[in-house]
Amino acid sequence: MARLTYVYDPLCGWCFGFIPTLRHFAETNPDVEIDAVPSGLVTGDRVGPYSDMLSYIRGAGLRMTAVTGQAMGEPFFEMMRQDETPLSISAPPSLAVLQM
C-alpha cells in the first residue's frame, strides 16, 4: 500500500483550507494510506497573541479563501478583536491531536 505523510499545523489557515483537497484525494485514492502529522509553524519568536497577527491573518485568509474556497468564520475574527486574545502557539493543539 502506498503511504502519504501530510505534515500540518493545527493553527495554519492554509492547512485548514487544504482539508477538502485532502479528503478528495483520500476518497479517490483508497489505496493510499494517509498519515496526518501535526507540527508547529508558530513557535519561538513567532508565539504571541492572536490580536498581534490580525492584519496578517485577515489578508492571508482572503487569499486562502480565494484559492481553496474555505473561509475562516467570523467568530474567529471576533475573537481576534478582543482586548485579550489567546496565544497563538502550535505546540498545545499539536500535542492534543497526538493524544487523541
Beta strands, then each sheet from edge to edge (+ up, - down):
strand 1: 2-8
strand 2: 32-38
strand 3: 48-49
strand 4: 87-88
sheet 1: 1+ 2+
sheet 2: 3+ 4-
end
